Amino acid sequence: MKAFILAGGEGTRLRPYTYATPKPMLPIGGKPILQYVIENIKRAGIKDYLLTVGYLHEQITNYFGNGSKFDVRIEYAIENEKMNTAGSVLPHADKVNSTFIVAMGDHITNIDIKKMIEHHKKTGAIATIALLQHQIPIQFGMAEVENGLVTGFKEKPILNHLYNVAIYVFEPEIFKYIKSKEDFAKDVFPRMLKKGEKISAFIFDDVWFDIGQVSEYERLNEEFETSKLLKDLGSKK
């Protein structure tokens, strides 16, 4: 099974850190974010990777090489322009003939990829999306209104949301829904739903970090020193 990891972004919101370092190579707890991504997917037994790279890509290729020091096989696709998530994998359709993974190279998570693949295969869908379960407590009472009349109240309810964390399991048939430079969430998935295609949801509530801003990056590095959860995440092989 092959995993595509998209690692070509500039990480503009993390400047000045990303002026000299691509976001996937920013260190957390002593090693780059991208290494956490590869190590977590590898736990599912996946050894073949294609990394799409662009901005300051030499730092990525020099560090990971052919993947042998991480006991995986890595090849690279260098992008000279923004291709978006689906557009990045489209040129490589000939490299897959069975189930494959797509993940971002700048998120840290301990999601169980093996369980996600098993779930995907049971559903028979050509696409499965990892959805992070997140609860938001509301500090006020909420009124329910219908036809201009109050029908009830909910005191300080908890709202449940499912976040698309951009980790996907696909069958090769997904490529017939992708066009050049498209995004999965904005373009491909809506097109699939319109055509009546089934998209499976893999819901999880484990660790997931999107280090999108300087304050988040600095806080995560500080917490790494004291958080057993983060240390365990970093030490798993």
C-alpha positions in Angstrom: 0.0 0.0 0.0 1.2 3.5 -0.9 0.9 6.7 1.2 1.0 10.1 -0.4 2.1 12.8 2.0 1.6 16.4 0.8 4.5 18.5 2.1 4.8 21.4 -0.4 3.2 24.3 1.5 5.0 27.5 2.4 3.5 27.8 6.0 3.1 31.5 5.6 1.2 31.8 8.9 4.2 30.5 10.8 6.6 33.2 9.6 9.3 34.1 10.6 10.0 30.4 11.4 9.2 29.3 7.9 11.3 31.9 6.1 14.2 29.5 6.3 12.5 26.2 7.0 9.5 24.5 5.3 6.6 23.9 7.8 6.9 20.1 7.7 10.5 20.4 8.8 9.8 22.6 11.8 11.0 20.7 14.9 8.7 19.6 17.7 10.4 17.9 20.6 13.6 17.5 18.7 12.4 16.1 15.3 10.5 17.5 12.4 6.7 17.4 12.1 7.0 15.3 8.9 8.8 12.6 10.8 5.9 12.2 13.2 3.6 11.9 10.1 5.7 9.1 8.5 6.2 7.2 11.8 2.5 7.2 12.6 1.5 5.9 9.1 4.3 3.3 9.3 2.6 1.8 12.4 -0.1 0.6 10.1 2.6 -1.4 8.2 2.8 1.0 5.3 6.4 1.3 3.9 5.9 3.0 0.5 5.7 6.8 0.4 5.5 9.5 -2.2 6.1 12.9 -0.9 4.9 15.9 -2.9 7.3 18.8 -2.1 7.9 22.3 -3.2 9.0 25.2 -1.0 12.6 24.7 0.3 12.2 21.0 -0.7 15.9 20.3 -0.5 15.7 20.3 3.3 13.1 17.5 3.1 14.9 15.4 0.6 18.2 15.8 2.3 16.8 14.8 5.7 14.7 11.8 4.6 16.6 10.7 1.5 15.3 7.4 0.1 13.7 6.6 3.5 16.1 3.7 4.3 17.2 5.2 7.7 13.5 5.2 8.7 12.9 1.7 7.3 10.6 3.0 4.6 10.9 3.7 0.9 10.4 7.3 -0.2 10.1 8.9 -3.6 9.5 12.6 -4.3 7.5 14.7 -6.7 8.7 18.3 -6.8 6.0 20.8 -7.5 6.9 24.3 -8.9 3.4 25.7 -8.5 0.4 25.3 -6.1 -1.4 22.1 -7.0 -3.9 21.8 -4.1 -4.6 18.6 -2.3 -6.3 16.5 -5.0 -4.2 18.1 -7.8 -1.0 17.0 -6.1 -1.9 13.3 -6.3 -3.6 13.4 -9.8 -0.3 13.1 -11.8 0.6 9.9 -10.0 -2.5 7.9 -10.7 -0.4 5.3 -12.5 1.5 4.6 -9.3 -1.5 3.0 -7.5 -3.6 0.0 -8.4 -5.1 -0.6 -5.0 -6.1 1.1 -1.7 -3.9 4.1 -0.8 -3.5 6.8 1.8 -3.3 10.6 1.4 -2.2 12.7 4.4 -0.8 16.2 5.1 2.8 16.5 6.0 2.3 19.2 8.7 -0.1 17.7 11.2 0.8 15.6 14.3 -1.7 12.8 15.2 -1.8 9.3 16.7 -4.9 8.3 14.7 -4.9 4.5 14.1 -4.4 4.3 10.3 -4.7 0.5 10.4 -8.2 0.7 12.0 -9.1 3.5 9.5 -8.1 1.2 6.5 -10.1 -1.7 8.0 -13.1 0.5 8.4 -12.8 1.8 4.9 -12.7 -1.7 3.4 -15.8 -2.8 5.3 -17.8 0.1 4.0 -17.1 -0.5 0.3 -16.7 3.2 -0.3 -14.0 4.6 -2.7 -13.2 7.4 -0.2 -13.0 7.5 3.6 -12.4 10.7 5.5 -10.9 10.9 9.0 -13.1 13.2 11.1 -12.0 14.5 14.5 -14.8 14.5 17.1 -14.7 17.8 19.0 -17.0 19.1 21.7 -17.6 22.8 22.3 -19.4 23.8 25.5 -21.7 26.8 25.3 -21.7 29.0 28.4 -25.3 30.2 27.9 -28.8 28.8 27.8 -30.0 28.2 24.2 -33.6 28.8 23.2 -35.2 26.7 20.5 -37.6 28.6 18.2 -40.0 27.4 15.6 -42.3 29.6 13.5 -41.4 32.6 15.7 -42.4 30.8 19.0 -40.1 29.5 21.7 -40.5 25.8 21.9 -37.9 24.9 24.5 -34.6 25.6 26.2 -31.2 23.8 26.5 -29.1 25.0 29.4 -25.5 25.3 28.5 -25.5 22.6 25.8 -22.4 20.9 24.4 -22.1 21.2 20.6 -20.5 18.2 18.8 -18.5 18.9 15.7 -16.6 16.7 13.3 -13.5 18.3 11.8 -12.0 17.1 8.5 -8.3 16.6 9.4 -7.3 15.8 5.8 -6.4 12.2 6.2 -7.9 10.1 3.5 -8.1 6.4 2.4 -9.0 6.0 -1.3 -9.5 3.4 -3.9 -8.0 4.1 -7.4 -11.5 5.0 -8.7 -11.1 8.3 -6.9 -9.0 9.6 -9.8 -12.0 9.8 -12.1 -13.4 12.5 -9.9 -10.3 14.6 -9.8 -9.3 17.5 -12.1 -6.1 19.5 -12.3 -5.3 21.7 -9.3 -8.4 20.8 -7.4 -8.9 20.4 -3.6 -10.5 17.3 -2.1 -12.8 19.0 0.3 -13.8 22.0 -1.9 -14.1 20.2 -5.3 -13.8 16.5 -5.4 -16.0 15.4 -2.5 -18.9 17.7 -3.4 -18.7 16.3 -7.0 -18.8 12.8 -5.7 -21.8 13.4 -3.5 -23.6 15.1 -6.4 -23.0 11.9 -8.4 -24.4 9.8 -5.6 -21.0 8.3 -4.6 -20.7 7.0 -1.0 -18.0 8.7 1.2 -17.3 6.9 4.4 -16.5 8.7 7.8 -13.9 7.4 10.2 -14.6 9.3 13.4 -11.8 9.5 16.1 -11.1 11.5 19.2 -7.4 11.0 19.7 -4.5 13.4 19.4 -4.4 15.7 16.4 -2.5 19.0 16.1 -2.6 21.4 13.3 0.3 23.8 14.0 -1.1 26.8 12.1 0.1 29.8 14.0 3.3 30.9 15.7 1.7 30.9 19.1 0.5 27.3 18.6 3.9 26.2 17.5 5.7 27.8 20.4 3.1 26.5 22.9 3.3 22.9 21.6 7.1 22.9 21.9 6.8 24.2 25.4 4.2 21.6 26.3 6.3 18.8 24.8 8.7 19.1 27.7 6.0 18.4 30.3 3.3 16.5 28.5 3.5 12.7 28.9 1.0 12.4 26.0 3.3 14.2 23.6 6.4 12.4 24.8 4.6 9.1 24.3 3.6 10.2 20.8 7.2 11.1 20.0 8.7 7.9 21.3 6.4 5.4 19.6 7.9 3.5 16.7 
